[in-house]
Structure formats: C-alpha cells, structure tokens
Amino acid sequence: MDISPIMNEPLTVNRVYKVLSATHVSAAEKEQFLRTNQTEIDQLFAGKINTAAFQQIMQGRPLQIYRPFKNSFTKAGDKRILAKTLKIPLADVDDYIQEISDEIENGDIYDVPQETLETVKTYVFRHGKKEELLAFLDYELSSAADILGVLYRTLQYNTGGAADYFVRPIHRMNNKTLVTMYDIIDKNLKNAERSGNITEEDRERTAEWALVRIYEIQNNQKFKNALKLKSELGV
C-alpha cells in the first residue's frame, strides 16, 4: 500500500499520530520517520501537546513482547515526547515520575494538575517501575468515577492498563507484586463501598474476580516465558 499520502503531509501533531498509528506503515518506517523529523517534531511538541494527544501517540507506538531492543528505542522516544508534553528537561523525567509516585503513596497529590497525572500515568503503564505502576494503579482506582469499569478495563489485555504492563517479561509479576496489587484493589473497593458508590455484593464479587484475574495474568506471563525458553532451547 502506498504510504506517501501520509508521509508527504505537512508536519503536524495529527500527522505524527497518523503515521505512528497507521497499520500499513512498518515499525522500521515509523522509526525512520521519527529520526528524520526529530528536530521538527521536538519543536512541534514544545508547549503544544496535551494529554489526549499524548495518549493517542502512545497508542500508535505499540510495545512488543520479547523485543527488548525495539522496546528500548520506543521507550526513549516516549520519554522525549513526555518531556515535551510536561515542559521539563529530558534528564528530569525519571525523577519527576518518582516524585509524583511518592506523592501518590503519601496521599499528597493535591497540587498536581489532573492532566499531568493522566499523562504520566499513560507513560508509567508502559515503561514505569513496578512500584510506580502500583502507585498509579492506586491513583487510577481511587479517582475513578466508575471503579468497577476502570478495574475491569485495566485488568484486560490491549487496553493500555496494568494487564498489558505485565505481558512483557521485563515486568515480572512476582508474588510480592501480586499481593501488593491485590491489596490496592481490595482497599479501593472497600473505600468505594463505604462511599456508597458500590454495594457490598459488588465489592465481594469484584474482589473475587480481581484476585482470580491477577493470578491469570501472572500465570499467563509464566506460561509465555516458558514457551519462549523452550523455543530457544530447541526442546
């Protein structure tokens, strides 16, 4: 399929999104597009990209299981885009994410704009440390108007949520992570019940489903890793 109509359009945020999300454009062509236009894209994004646009761009840059080198390239690009979105130096991104994660854990995020939290959450659910992922999962559930809907979505694959984070071998879900993750979910379901947003029956049914679902995610990760190892060993 001819990709020139997209490639030859004027350079805008929408064009970047269209290129990165196009299914008929190969990963190599997308990477070449970013390299070729890096300076212009940096200038374009400076002060002009919002949370919605950032999320669209992330959706157009899928990560791949068992492709750590390619994913590291994608992460570098994502971090650069995040820095432009937040209007902070690239070198400060990791510390900034850690600071917000710590503030979430301490219940002290009142001064952080909602749009900033959503933008950083999108990045963390792709590339963050496990501790950061868990902190932002807590934030996501505690701030949800529909906690049941958010929980069901984030624990399903292909939604950009917690389940997708743990698909990749680099993000191993050990038993400690599993317990912490469930504690966060259970705590927020109980808070939602106390607030009158869900019923006791809703809480009990969803808590049981979430526990089973987390074990499924962990076991699916182990199964995929075992299959990969078997293939590499030729057995």
Secondary structure as a PSIPRED ss2 file (coil, helix, strand):
# PSIPRED VFORMAT (PSIPRED V4.0)

   1 M C   1.000  0.000  0.000
   2 D C   1.000  0.000  0.000
   3 I C   1.000  0.000  0.000
   4 S H   0.000  1.000  0.000
   5 P H   0.000  1.000  0.000
   6 I H   0.000  1.000  0.000
   7 M H   0.000  1.000  0.000
   8 N C   1.000  0.000  0.000
   9 E C   1.000  0.000  0.000
  10 P C   1.000  0.000  0.000
  11 L C   1.000  0.000  0.000
  12 T C   1.000  0.000  0.000
  13 V H   0.000  1.000  0.000
  14 N H   0.000  1.000  0.000
  15 R H   0.000  1.000  0.000
  16 V H   0.000  1.000  0.000
  17 Y H   0.000  1.000  0.000
  18 K H   0.000  1.000  0.000
  19 V H   0.000  1.000  0.000
  20 L H   0.000  1.000  0.000
  21 S H   0.000  1.000  0.000
  22 A C   1.000  0.000  0.000
  23 T C   1.000  0.000  0.000
  24 H C   1.000  0.000  0.000
  25 V C   1.000  0.000  0.000
  26 S C   1.000  0.000  0.000
  27 A H   0.000  1.000  0.000
  28 A H   0.000  1.000  0.000
  29 E H   0.000  1.000  0.000
  30 K H   0.000  1.000  0.000
  31 E H   0.000  1.000  0.000
  32 Q H   0.000  1.000  0.000
  33 F H   0.000  1.000  0.000
  34 L H   0.000  1.000  0.000
  35 R H   0.000  1.000  0.000
  36 T H   0.000  1.000  0.000
  37 N C   1.000  0.000  0.000
  38 Q H   0.000  1.000  0.000
  39 T H   0.000  1.000  0.000
  40 E H   0.000  1.000  0.000
  41 I H   0.000  1.000  0.000
  42 D H   0.000  1.000  0.000
  43 Q H   0.000  1.000  0.000
  44 L H   0.000  1.000  0.000
  45 F H   0.000  1.000  0.000
  46 A C   1.000  0.000  0.000
  47 G C   1.000  0.000  0.000
  48 K C   1.000  0.000  0.000
  49 I C   1.000  0.000  0.000
  50 N C   1.000  0.000  0.000
  51 T H   0.000  1.000  0.000
  52 A H   0.000  1.000  0.000
  53 A H   0.000  1.000  0.000
  54 F H   0.000  1.000  0.000
  55 Q H   0.000  1.000  0.000
  56 Q H   0.000  1.000  0.000
  57 I H   0.000  1.000  0.000
  58 M H   0.000  1.000  0.000
  59 Q H   0.000  1.000  0.000
  60 G C   1.000  0.000  0.000
  61 R C   1.000  0.000  0.000
  62 P C   1.000  0.000  0.000
  63 L C   1.000  0.000  0.000
  64 Q C   1.000  0.000  0.000
  65 I C   1.000  0.000  0.000
  66 Y C   1.000  0.000  0.000
  67 R C   1.000  0.000  0.000
  68 P H   0.000  1.000  0.000
  69 F H   0.000  1.000  0.000
  70 K H   0.000  1.000  0.000
  71 N H   0.000  1.000  0.000
  72 S H   0.000  1.000  0.000
  73 F H   0.000  1.000  0.000
  74 T H   0.000  1.000  0.000
  75 K H   0.000  1.000  0.000
  76 A H   0.000  1.000  0.000
  77 G H   0.000  1.000  0.000
  78 D H   0.000  1.000  0.000
  79 K H   0.000  1.000  0.000
  80 R H   0.000  1.000  0.000
  81 I H   0.000  1.000  0.000
  82 L H   0.000  1.000  0.000
  83 A H   0.000  1.000  0.000
  84 K H   0.000  1.000  0.000
  85 T H   0.000  1.000  0.000
  86 L H   0.000  1.000  0.000
  87 K C   1.000  0.000  0.000
  88 I C   1.000  0.000  0.000
  89 P C   1.000  0.000  0.000
  90 L H   0.000  1.000  0.000
  91 A H   0.000  1.000  0.000
  92 D H   0.000  1.000  0.000
  93 V H   0.000  1.000  0.000
  94 D H   0.000  1.000  0.000
  95 D H   0.000  1.000  0.000
  96 Y H   0.000  1.000  0.000
  97 I H   0.000  1.000  0.000
  98 Q H   0.000  1.000  0.000
  99 E H   0.000  1.000  0.000
 100 I H   0.000  1.000  0.000
 101 S H   0.000  1.000  0.000
 102 D H   0.000  1.000  0.000
 103 E H   0.000  1.000  0.000
 104 I H   0.000  1.000  0.000
 105 E H   0.000  1.000  0.000
 106 N C   1.000  0.000  0.000
 107 G C   1.000  0.000  0.000
 108 D C   1.000  0.000  0.000
 109 I C   1.000  0.000  0.000
 110 Y C   1.000  0.000  0.000
 111 D C   1.000  0.000  0.000
 112 V C   1.000  0.000  0.000
 113 P C   1.000  0.000  0.000
 114 Q H   0.000  1.000  0.000
 115 E H   0.000  1.000  0.000
 116 T H   0.000  1.000  0.000
 117 L H   0.000  1.000  0.000
 118 E H   0.000  1.000  0.000
 119 T H   0.000  1.000  0.000
 120 V H   0.000  1.000  0.000
 121 K H   0.000  1.000  0.000
 122 T H   0.000  1.000  0.000
 123 Y H   0.000  1.000  0.000
 124 V H   0.000  1.000  0.000
 125 F H   0.000  1.000  0.000
 126 R H   0.000  1.000  0.000
 127 H H   0.000  1.000  0.000
 128 G C   1.000  0.000  0.000
 129 K C   1.000  0.000  0.000
 130 K H   0.000  1.000  0.000
 131 E H   0.000  1.000  0.000
 132 E H   0.000  1.000  0.000
 133 L H   0.000  1.000  0.000
 134 L H   0.000  1.000  0.000
 135 A H   0.000  1.000  0.000
 136 F H   0.000  1.000  0.000
 137 L H   0.000  1.000  0.000
 138 D H   0.000  1.000  0.000
 139 Y H   0.000  1.000  0.000
 140 E H   0.000  1.000  0.000
 141 L H   0.000  1.000  0.000
 142 S H   0.000  1.000  0.000
 143 S C   1.000  0.000  0.000
 144 A C   1.000  0.000  0.000
 145 A C   1.000  0.000  0.000
 146 D C   1.000  0.000  0.000
 147 I H   0.000  1.000  0.000
 148 L H   0.000  1.000  0.000
 149 G H   0.000  1.000  0.000
 150 V H   0.000  1.000  0.000
 151 L H   0.000  1.000  0.000
 152 Y H   0.000  1.000  0.000
 153 R H   0.000  1.000  0.000
 154 T H   0.000  1.000  0.000
 155 L C   1.000  0.000  0.000
 156 Q C   1.000  0.000  0.000
 157 Y C   1.000  0.000  0.000
 158 N C   1.000  0.000  0.000
 159 T C   1.000  0.000  0.000
 160 G C   1.000  0.000  0.000
 161 G C   1.000  0.000  0.000
 162 A H   0.000  1.000  0.000
 163 A H   0.000  1.000  0.000
 164 D H   0.000  1.000  0.000
 165 Y H   0.000  1.000  0.000
 166 F C   1.000  0.000  0.000
 167 V C   1.000  0.000  0.000
 168 R C   1.000  0.000  0.000
 169 P C   1.000  0.000  0.000
 170 I C   1.000  0.000  0.000
 171 H C   1.000  0.000  0.000
 172 R C   1.000  0.000  0.000
 173 M C   1.000  0.000  0.000
 174 N C   1.000  0.000  0.000
 175 N H   0.000  1.000  0.000
 176 K H   0.000  1.000  0.000
 177 T H   0.000  1.000  0.000
 178 L H   0.000  1.000  0.000
 179 V H   0.000  1.000  0.000
 180 T H   0.000  1.000  0.000
 181 M H   0.000  1.000  0.000
 182 Y H   0.000  1.000  0.000
 183 D H   0.000  1.000  0.000
 184 I H   0.000  1.000  0.000
 185 I H   0.000  1.000  0.000
 186 D H   0.000  1.000  0.000
 187 K H   0.000  1.000  0.000
 188 N H   0.000  1.000  0.000
 189 L H   0.000  1.000  0.000
 190 K H   0.000  1.000  0.000
 191 N H   0.000  1.000  0.000
 192 A H   0.000  1.000  0.000
 193 E H   0.000  1.000  0.000
 194 R H   0.000  1.000  0.000
 195 S C   1.000  0.000  0.000
 196 G C   1.000  0.000  0.000
 197 N C   1.000  0.000  0.000
 198 I C   1.000  0.000  0.000
 199 T C   1.000  0.000  0.000
 200 E H   0.000  1.000  0.000
 201 E H   0.000  1.000  0.000
 202 D H   0.000  1.000  0.000
 203 R H   0.000  1.000  0.000
 204 E H   0.000  1.000  0.000
 205 R H   0.000  1.000  0.000
 206 T H   0.000  1.000  0.000
 207 A H   0.000  1.000  0.000
 208 E H   0.000  1.000  0.000
 209 W H   0.000  1.000  0.000
 210 A H   0.000  1.000  0.000
 211 L H   0.000  1.000  0.000
 212 V H   0.000  1.000  0.000
 213 R H   0.000  1.000  0.000
 214 I H   0.000  1.000  0.000
 215 Y H   0.000  1.000  0.000
 216 E H   0.000  1.000  0.000
 217 I H   0.000  1.000  0.000
 218 Q H   0.000  1.000  0.000
 219 N H   0.000  1.000  0.000
 220 N H   0.000  1.000  0.000
 221 Q H   0.000  1.000  0.000
 222 K H   0.000  1.000  0.000
 223 F H   0.000  1.000  0.000
 224 K H   0.000  1.000  0.000
 225 N H   0.000  1.000  0.000
 226 A H   0.000  1.000  0.000
 227 L H   0.000  1.000  0.000
 228 K H   0.000  1.000  0.000
 229 L H   0.000  1.000  0.000
 230 K H   0.000  1.000  0.000
 231 S H   0.000  1.000  0.000
 232 E H   0.000  1.000  0.000
 233 L H   0.000  1.000  0.000
 234 G C   1.000  0.000  0.000
 235 V C   1.000  0.000  0.000
